């Protein structure tokens, strides 16, 4: 079962990413290590596989 967009947002914020806002349903997250991730969709929507993958990779890179 796919995770919700709100869960991915919480994971990013816990890893130190900051929401810079966006246009429409898009949210741009940045990290002090110059990492960027863009998520689209409403918080209650199911996350797409590629979104889960992108978030997981960005969090791993932020830990390095």
N, CA, C and O atoms as a GROMACS GRO file, in nm:
protein
  256
    1UNK      N    1   0.085  -0.118   0.000
    1UNK     CA    2   0.000   0.000   0.000
    1UNK      C    3   0.089   0.124   0.000
    1UNK      O    4   0.180   0.134   0.082
    2UNK      N    5   0.064   0.218  -0.091
    2UNK     CA    6   0.150   0.336  -0.098
    2UNK      C    7   0.133   0.427   0.023
    2UNK      O    8   0.027   0.433   0.085
    3UNK      N    9   0.241   0.496   0.055
    3UNK     CA   10   0.237   0.592   0.165
    3UNK      C   11   0.169   0.718   0.117
    3UNK      O   12   0.151   0.739  -0.003
    4UNK      N   13   0.132   0.802   0.210
    4UNK     CA   14   0.068   0.929   0.177
    4UNK      C   15   0.175   1.037   0.159
    4UNK      O   16   0.285   1.027   0.213
    5UNK      N   17   0.141   1.139   0.082
    5UNK     CA   18   0.233   1.249   0.058
    5UNK      C   19   0.269   1.315   0.191
    5UNK      O   20   0.383   1.358   0.210
    6UNK      N   21   0.173   1.324   0.283
    6UNK     CA   22   0.201   1.388   0.413
    6UNK      C   23   0.309   1.312   0.491
    6UNK      O   24   0.385   1.373   0.566
    7UNK      N   25   0.316   1.180   0.474
    7UNK     CA   26   0.419   1.101   0.542
    7UNK      C   27   0.557   1.130   0.483
    7UNK      O   28   0.655   1.138   0.556
    8UNK      N   29   0.564   1.147   0.351
    8UNK     CA   30   0.691   1.181   0.289
    8UNK      C   31   0.738   1.319   0.334
    8UNK      O   32   0.857   1.341   0.357
    9UNK      N   33   0.644   1.412   0.345
    9UNK     CA   34   0.678   1.547   0.392
    9UNK      C   35   0.734   1.541   0.534
    9UNK      O   36   0.833   1.607   0.564
   10UNK      N   37   0.670   1.462   0.620
   10UNK     CA   38   0.718   1.449   0.758
   10UNK      C   39   0.858   1.388   0.762
   10UNK      O   40   0.942   1.432   0.841
   11UNK      N   41   0.884   1.289   0.677
   11UNK     CA   42   1.017   1.228   0.672
   11UNK      C   43   1.122   1.330   0.629
   11UNK      O   44   1.231   1.335   0.686
   12UNK      N   45   1.090   1.410   0.528
   12UNK     CA   46   1.184   1.511   0.481
   12UNK      C   47   1.213   1.614   0.589
   12UNK      O   48   1.329   1.651   0.612
   13UNK      N   49   1.108   1.661   0.656
   13UNK     CA   50   1.128   1.762   0.760
   13UNK      C   51   1.208   1.706   0.876
   13UNK      O   52   1.288   1.778   0.936
   14UNK      N   53   1.188   1.580   0.910
   14UNK     CA   54   1.264   1.518   1.019
   14UNK      C   55   1.411   1.505   0.983
   14UNK      O   56   1.497   1.504   1.071
   15UNK      N   57   1.441   1.494   0.852
   15UNK     CA   58   1.579   1.481   0.806
   15UNK      C   59   1.647   1.616   0.786
   15UNK      O   60   1.763   1.622   0.744
   16UNK      N   61   1.576   1.726   0.814
   16UNK     CA   62   1.636   1.858   0.805
   16UNK      C   63   1.603   1.937   0.680
   16UNK      O   64   1.660   2.043   0.658
   17UNK      N   65   1.512   1.888   0.598
   17UNK     CA   66   1.471   1.959   0.478
   17UNK      C   67   1.370   2.069   0.516
   17UNK      O   68   1.294   2.054   0.612
   18UNK      N   69   1.372   2.177   0.440
   18UNK     CA   70   1.283   2.291   0.465
   18UNK      C   71   1.195   2.312   0.343
   18UNK      O   72   1.242   2.308   0.230
   19UNK      N   73   1.067   2.333   0.367
   19UNK     CA   74   0.972   2.357   0.258
   19UNK      C   75   0.984   2.501   0.212
   19UNK      O   76   0.959   2.594   0.289
   20UNK      N   77   1.023   2.521   0.086
   20UNK     CA   78   1.036   2.654   0.030
   20UNK      C   79   0.912   2.698  -0.042
   20UNK      O   80   0.910   2.804  -0.104
   21UNK      N   81   0.807   2.618  -0.036
   21UNK     CA   82   0.685   2.653  -0.106
   21UNK      C   83   0.689   2.600  -0.248
   21UNK      O   84   0.778   2.524  -0.285
   22UNK      N   85   0.592   2.641  -0.327
   22UNK     CA   86   0.586   2.596  -0.465
   22UNK      C   87   0.465   2.655  -0.533
   22UNK      O   88   0.396   2.741  -0.478
   23UNK      N   89   0.440   2.608  -0.653
   23UNK     CA   90   0.330   2.660  -0.731
   23UNK      C   91   0.225   2.551  -0.745
   23UNK      O   92   0.257   2.439  -0.786
   24UNK      N   93   0.103   2.581  -0.712
   24UNK     CA   94  -0.004   2.481  -0.720
   24UNK      C   95   0.013   2.375  -0.613
   24UNK      O   96   0.028   2.408  -0.495
   25UNK      N   97   0.010   2.249  -0.653
   25UNK     CA   98   0.020   2.141  -0.556
   25UNK      C   99   0.165   2.096  -0.536
   25UNK      O  100   0.188   1.993  -0.472
   26UNK      N  101   0.262   2.170  -0.589
   26UNK     CA  102   0.401   2.131  -0.577
   26UNK      C  103   0.465   2.196  -0.455
   26UNK      O  104   0.434   2.310  -0.419
   27UNK      N  105   0.555   2.121  -0.393
   27UNK     CA  106   0.632   2.171  -0.278
   27UNK      C  107   0.779   2.146  -0.305
   27UNK      O  108   0.817   2.036  -0.345
   28UNK      N  109   0.862   2.247  -0.284
   28UNK     CA  110   1.006   2.234  -0.305
   28UNK      C  111   1.076   2.230  -0.171
   28UNK      O  112   1.062   2.322  -0.090
   29UNK      N  113   1.150   2.124  -0.147
   29UNK     CA  114   1.223   2.108  -0.023
   29UNK      C  115   1.372   2.121  -0.050
   29UNK      O  116   1.423   2.068  -0.148
   30UNK      N  117   1.441   2.192   0.039
   30UNK     CA  118   1.585   2.207   0.028
   30UNK      C  119   1.649   2.165   0.159
   30UNK      O  120   1.587   2.167   0.265
   31UNK      N  121   1.776   2.126   0.148
   31UNK     CA  122   1.854   2.084   0.264
   31UNK      C  123   1.981   2.168   0.265
   31UNK      O  124   2.028   2.209   0.159
   32UNK      N  125   2.037   2.196   0.383
   32UNK     CA  126   2.160   2.277   0.390
   32UNK      C  127   2.276   2.219   0.308
   32UNK      O  128   2.367   2.293   0.272
   33UNK      N  129   2.274   2.090   0.278
   33UNK     CA  130   2.380   2.029   0.196
   33UNK      C  131   2.353   2.046   0.047
   33UNK      O  132   2.410   1.975  -0.035
   34UNK      N  133   2.268   2.141   0.012
   34UNK     CA  134   2.233   2.174  -0.127
   34UNK      C  135   2.158   2.061  -0.198
   34UNK      O  136   2.176   2.041  -0.318
   35UNK      N  137   2.078   1.988  -0.125
   35UNK     CA  138   1.993   1.885  -0.184
   35UNK      C  139   1.856   1.944  -0.209
   35UNK      O  140   1.808   2.028  -0.132
   36UNK      N  141   1.791   1.900  -0.316
   36UNK     CA  142   1.657   1.949  -0.347
   36UNK      C  143   1.565   1.834  -0.384
   36UNK      O  144   1.606   1.738  -0.450
   37UNK      N  145   1.440   1.844  -0.339
   37UNK     CA  146   1.337   1.744  -0.373
   37UNK      C  147   1.208   1.821  -0.398
   37UNK      O  148   1.174   1.913  -0.324
   38UNK      N  149   1.136   1.782  -0.503
   38UNK     CA  150   1.006   1.840  -0.531
   38UNK      C  151   0.900   1.732  -0.519
   38UNK      O  152   0.913   1.625  -0.579
   39UNK      N  153   0.796   1.761  -0.442
   39UNK     CA  154   0.682   1.669  -0.426
   39UNK      C  155   0.558   1.736  -0.482
   39UNK      O  156   0.538   1.856  -0.465
   40UNK      N  157   0.476   1.658  -0.548
   40UNK     CA  158   0.349   1.711  -0.598
   40UNK      C  159   0.236   1.629  -0.538
   40UNK      O  160   0.254   1.514  -0.499
   41UNK      N  161   0.120   1.690  -0.531
   41UNK     CA  162   0.003   1.622  -0.479
   41UNK      C  163  -0.044   1.681  -0.347
   41UNK      O  164   0.032   1.748  -0.277
   42UNK      N  165  -0.168   1.656  -0.317
   42UNK     CA  166  -0.224   1.700  -0.189
   42UNK      C  167  -0.173   1.610  -0.078
   42UNK      O  168  -0.137   1.495  -0.105
   43UNK      N  169  -0.168   1.659   0.046
   43UNK     CA  170  -0.116   1.576   0.156
   43UNK      C  171  -0.187   1.442   0.173
   43UNK      O  172  -0.124   1.346   0.216
   44UNK      N  173  -0.313   1.433   0.140
   44UNK     CA  174  -0.386   1.308   0.157
   44UNK      C  175  -0.377   1.212   0.040
   44UNK      O  176  -0.429   1.101   0.047
   45UNK      N  177  -0.311   1.255  -0.068
   45UNK     CA  178  -0.298   1.168  -0.185
   45UNK      C  179  -0.197   1.057  -0.160
   45UNK      O  180  -0.106   1.071  -0.079
   46UNK      N  181  -0.215   0.946  -0.233
   46UNK     CA  182  -0.116   0.840  -0.229
   46UNK      C  183   0.009   0.887  -0.303
   46UNK      O  184   0.000   0.949  -0.409
   47UNK      N  185   0.125   0.857  -0.246
   47UNK     CA  186   0.250   0.895  -0.310
   47UNK      C  187   0.281   0.798  -0.424
   47UNK      O  188   0.251   0.679  -0.415
   48UNK      N  189   0.340   0.850  -0.527
   48UNK     CA  190   0.383   0.767  -0.639
   48UNK      C  191   0.513   0.696  -0.602
   48UNK      O  192   0.585   0.739  -0.512
   49UNK      N  193   0.541   0.587  -0.672
   49UNK     CA  194   0.664   0.512  -0.643
   49UNK      C  195   0.788   0.598  -0.659
   49UNK      O  196   0.880   0.591  -0.577
   50UNK      N  197   0.792   0.679  -0.765
   50UNK     CA  198   0.910   0.761  -0.789
   50UNK      C  199   0.927   0.867  -0.680
   50UNK      O  200   1.040   0.906  -0.649
   51UNK      N  201   0.817   0.913  -0.622
   51UNK     CA  202   0.827   1.011  -0.513
   51UNK      C  203   0.888   0.945  -0.390
   51UNK      O  204   0.975   1.003  -0.325
   52UNK      N  205   0.842   0.826  -0.357
   52UNK     CA  206   0.898   0.754  -0.243
   52UNK      C  207   1.046   0.729  -0.264
   52UNK      O  208   1.126   0.745  -0.172
   53UNK      N  209   1.083   0.689  -0.386
   53UNK     CA  210   1.224   0.662  -0.418
   53UNK      C  211   1.308   0.789  -0.406
   53UNK      O  212   1.416   0.786  -0.348
   54UNK      N  213   1.259   0.902  -0.460
   54UNK     CA  214   1.333   1.027  -0.454
   54UNK      C  215   1.353   1.074  -0.311
   54UNK      O  216   1.461   1.122  -0.275
   55UNK      N  217   1.250   1.061  -0.229
   55UNK     CA  218   1.260   1.103  -0.089
   55UNK      C  219   1.360   1.015  -0.015
   55UNK      O  220   1.444   1.065   0.060
   56UNK      N  221   1.352   0.884  -0.037
   56UNK     CA  222   1.444   0.791   0.030
   56UNK      C  223   1.589   0.822  -0.008
   56UNK      O  224   1.677   0.824   0.079
   57UNK      N  225   1.614   0.846  -0.136
   57UNK     CA  226   1.751   0.878  -0.182
   57UNK      C  227   1.801   1.009  -0.124
   57UNK      O  228   1.916   1.019  -0.082
   58UNK      N  229   1.715   1.110  -0.120
   58UNK     CA  230   1.756   1.240  -0.067
   58UNK      C  231   1.789   1.232   0.081
   58UNK      O  232   1.885   1.293   0.127
   59UNK      N  233   1.711   1.156   0.156
   59UNK     CA  234   1.738   1.141   0.300
   59UNK      C  235   1.869   1.067   0.321
   59UNK      O  236   1.945   1.102   0.411
   60UNK      N  237   1.896   0.965   0.240
   60UNK     CA  238   2.023   0.891   0.252
   60UNK      C  239   2.141   0.984   0.222
   60UNK      O  240   2.242   0.978   0.291
   61UNK      N  241   2.129   1.068   0.120
   61UNK     CA  242   2.236   1.160   0.086
   61UNK      C  243   2.255   1.265   0.196
   61UNK      O  244   2.367   1.310   0.219
   62UNK      N  245   2.149   1.304   0.260
   62UNK     CA  246   2.159   1.405   0.367
   62UNK      C  247   2.232   1.349   0.488
   62UNK      O  248   2.295   1.424   0.563
   63UNK      N  249   2.226   1.218   0.508
   63UNK     CA  250   2.292   1.155   0.623
   63UNK      C  251   2.443   1.143   0.602
   63UNK      O  252   2.518   1.134   0.700
   64UNK      N  253   2.488   1.143   0.476
   64UNK     CA  254   2.631   1.127   0.447
   64UNK      C  255   2.714   1.243   0.492
   64UNK      O  256   2.836   1.243   0.475
   0.00000   0.00000   0.00000
